[in-house]
Amino acid sequence: KLKNLKKSNDKISAIVPIKLFSERLRLKNFRLINRKPLFYYMLKNLSNVENISEIIVNSDAIKYKQKIQKISKKIKFITRPKFLRSDKTNFNKILLHSLKNCVNNDVIQCHVTSPLVKKSTISQAVNNYFHFKKKNKISSLFSVSSIRKRFYDDKFKNINFNEKDNKLSSKLVTKLYFDNSL
């Protein structure tokens, strides 16, 4: 749970991978939502976060480079090399390629497929990160959402509840957390 902490003056780099072609939804990162491409919303929010001094966009979408860079002076577009463009590429390799272009030691990675994340949420996450990092309590931070539903594995065995209790309220089911890719 994010805390409302005193604003930090520390700087951080944002890394935003933007792939031109998507496996399941063609050109999803470039689809128009309210007459703006999907990527616009996250990049605009990141550009308005004071602690973010640069936004590294790692992309193979070279034809959109100018449109992407036009959103903010903070954006640094780096062209994803061909050997990192496969759907089977380990994302850590893309991340390492991006990190080589960062000026800051601290990094936040965001996805354009989260257009509803508010600037205030990003700012709060960055402030929390620096606050707890200075206290040597954390070295990294990632965002999650919780869900309280009955889950089963691939053999239909329960995961987070006692199946013998058939009147089990969903309020008593163990919460599970999933990475929500801020």
C-alpha positions as CSV (number, residue, x, y, z in Angstrom):
1,K,0.0,0.0,0.0
2,L,1.5,3.4,-1.0
3,K,1.9,6.0,1.7
4,N,1.6,9.7,1.2
5,L,5.2,10.6,2.1
6,K,7.2,13.8,1.8
7,K,8.2,14.6,-1.8
8,S,11.6,13.4,-2.8
9,N,14.0,15.5,-4.9
10,D,15.8,12.4,-6.2
11,K,15.8,11.7,-9.9
12,I,14.8,8.5,-11.6
13,S,14.8,7.3,-15.3
14,A,11.6,5.8,-16.7
15,I,11.9,2.9,-19.2
16,V,8.9,2.3,-21.5
17,P,9.1,-0.5,-24.0
18,I,6.8,0.0,-27.0
19,K,6.6,-2.8,-29.5
20,L,5.3,-2.0,-33.0
21,F,3.6,-5.4,-33.6
22,S,1.7,-7.3,-31.0
23,E,1.0,-11.0,-31.1
24,R,-2.7,-10.9,-30.0
25,L,-3.9,-7.4,-30.9
26,R,-2.5,-5.8,-34.0
27,L,-0.8,-2.5,-33.4
28,K,-2.3,-2.3,-29.9
29,N,0.2,0.3,-28.6
30,F,-0.8,2.6,-31.4
31,R,-4.6,2.3,-31.3
32,L,-6.4,5.5,-30.9
33,I,-8.2,6.2,-27.6
34,N,-10.0,9.5,-27.6
35,R,-8.1,10.5,-30.7
36,K,-4.6,9.8,-29.2
37,P,-2.5,6.7,-29.5
38,L,-2.4,4.4,-26.5
39,F,1.3,5.2,-25.8
40,Y,0.5,8.9,-25.4
41,Y,-1.2,8.6,-22.0
42,M,1.6,6.9,-20.1
43,L,4.3,9.0,-21.7
44,K,2.4,12.2,-21.0
45,N,1.9,11.2,-17.3
46,L,5.5,10.2,-16.9
47,S,6.7,13.4,-18.4
48,N,4.7,15.4,-15.8
49,V,6.3,13.6,-12.8
50,E,9.0,15.9,-11.4
51,N,11.3,13.1,-10.2
52,I,11.5,11.6,-13.7
53,S,14.4,13.3,-15.5
54,E,14.3,11.1,-18.6
55,I,12.0,8.6,-20.3
56,I,13.7,5.9,-22.3
57,V,11.4,4.6,-25.0
58,N,12.8,1.3,-26.3
59,S,11.0,0.6,-29.5
60,D,11.1,-0.9,-33.0
61,A,8.4,1.6,-34.1
62,I,10.8,3.9,-35.9
63,K,8.1,5.4,-38.1
64,Y,6.5,6.7,-34.8
65,K,9.7,8.1,-33.4
66,Q,8.9,11.8,-34.0
67,K,5.4,11.5,-32.8
68,I,6.6,9.8,-29.6
69,Q,9.4,12.4,-29.0
70,K,7.0,15.3,-29.6
71,I,5.1,14.4,-26.3
72,S,8.0,15.6,-24.1
73,K,11.6,16.8,-24.1
74,K,12.3,14.2,-21.5
75,I,11.8,11.4,-24.0
76,K,14.9,9.6,-25.4
77,F,13.9,7.2,-28.2
78,I,16.2,4.3,-28.6
79,T,15.7,1.9,-31.5
80,R,15.3,-1.7,-30.5
81,P,17.9,-3.8,-32.4
82,K,16.5,-6.6,-34.7
83,F,17.8,-9.4,-32.4
84,L,15.6,-8.0,-29.6
85,R,12.4,-7.8,-31.6
86,S,11.2,-11.4,-31.5
87,D,8.1,-12.4,-29.5
88,K,10.4,-15.0,-27.9
89,T,13.0,-12.5,-26.7
90,N,13.6,-12.6,-23.0
91,F,12.4,-9.2,-21.7
92,N,15.4,-8.9,-19.4
93,K,17.6,-8.5,-22.5
94,I,15.4,-5.6,-23.7
95,L,15.6,-4.0,-20.2
96,L,19.4,-4.4,-20.2
97,H,19.5,-2.7,-23.6
98,S,17.5,0.2,-22.2
99,L,19.5,0.5,-19.0
100,K,22.7,1.2,-21.0
101,N,21.0,4.5,-22.1
102,C,19.9,5.7,-18.6
103,V,21.7,8.6,-16.8
104,N,20.2,7.7,-13.4
105,N,21.0,4.6,-11.2
106,D,17.3,4.3,-10.3
107,V,14.7,3.3,-12.8
108,I,11.0,2.9,-13.0
109,Q,9.6,0.7,-15.8
110,C,6.0,1.3,-17.0
111,H,3.8,-0.1,-19.8
112,V,1.8,1.9,-22.2
113,T,-1.0,-0.6,-21.8
114,S,-1.9,1.0,-18.4
115,P,-3.3,4.3,-19.7
116,L,-5.5,5.0,-16.7
117,V,-2.6,5.1,-14.2
118,K,-2.6,8.7,-12.8
119,K,0.5,10.9,-12.6
120,S,-0.2,11.1,-8.8
121,T,0.1,7.3,-8.5
122,I,3.4,7.3,-10.3
123,S,4.7,10.2,-8.2
124,Q,3.6,8.5,-5.0
125,A,5.3,5.2,-6.0
126,V,8.5,7.1,-6.8
127,N,8.5,8.9,-3.5
128,N,7.8,5.7,-1.6
129,Y,10.7,4.0,-3.4
130,F,13.2,6.7,-2.5
131,H,11.9,7.0,1.1
132,F,12.3,3.3,1.8
133,K,15.5,3.0,-0.2
134,K,17.1,5.7,2.0
135,K,16.2,3.7,5.1
136,N,17.8,0.6,3.5
137,K,14.5,-1.2,3.6
138,I,14.2,-1.9,-0.1
139,S,16.3,-2.0,-3.3
140,S,13.3,-2.3,-5.6
141,L,9.6,-1.8,-5.8
142,F,6.8,-3.2,-8.0
143,S,3.1,-2.6,-8.1
144,V,0.5,-5.2,-7.5
145,S,-3.3,-5.5,-7.2
146,S,-5.1,-7.9,-5.0
147,I,-8.0,-10.1,-5.8
148,R,-10.2,-12.1,-3.5
149,K,-11.7,-14.9,-5.6
150,R,-11.6,-18.7,-5.4
151,F,-8.7,-19.9,-7.6
152,Y,-7.9,-23.4,-8.9
153,D,-4.8,-24.9,-10.5
154,D,-4.8,-26.8,-13.8
155,K,-5.9,-30.0,-12.0
156,F,-8.8,-28.1,-10.4
157,K,-7.3,-28.3,-6.9
158,N,-8.1,-25.2,-4.8
159,I,-5.3,-22.7,-4.4
160,N,-6.5,-20.2,-1.8
161,F,-9.5,-21.7,0.2
162,N,-10.6,-24.7,2.1
163,E,-12.8,-26.8,-0.2
164,K,-14.5,-28.5,2.7
165,D,-16.1,-25.3,3.8
166,N,-18.7,-24.9,1.1
167,K,-20.2,-21.8,2.8
168,L,-16.9,-20.0,2.6
169,S,-17.5,-16.3,2.2
170,S,-15.4,-14.6,-0.4
171,K,-14.3,-12.3,2.4
172,L,-12.5,-15.2,4.0
173,V,-10.8,-16.4,0.9
174,T,-7.0,-15.7,1.0
175,K,-6.1,-12.6,-1.1
176,L,-3.8,-13.2,-4.0
177,Y,-1.7,-10.6,-5.6
178,F,-0.8,-10.0,-9.2
179,D,1.7,-7.7,-10.9
180,N,-0.3,-4.9,-12.5
181,S,2.6,-3.3,-14.4
182,L,2.0,0.2,-13.0
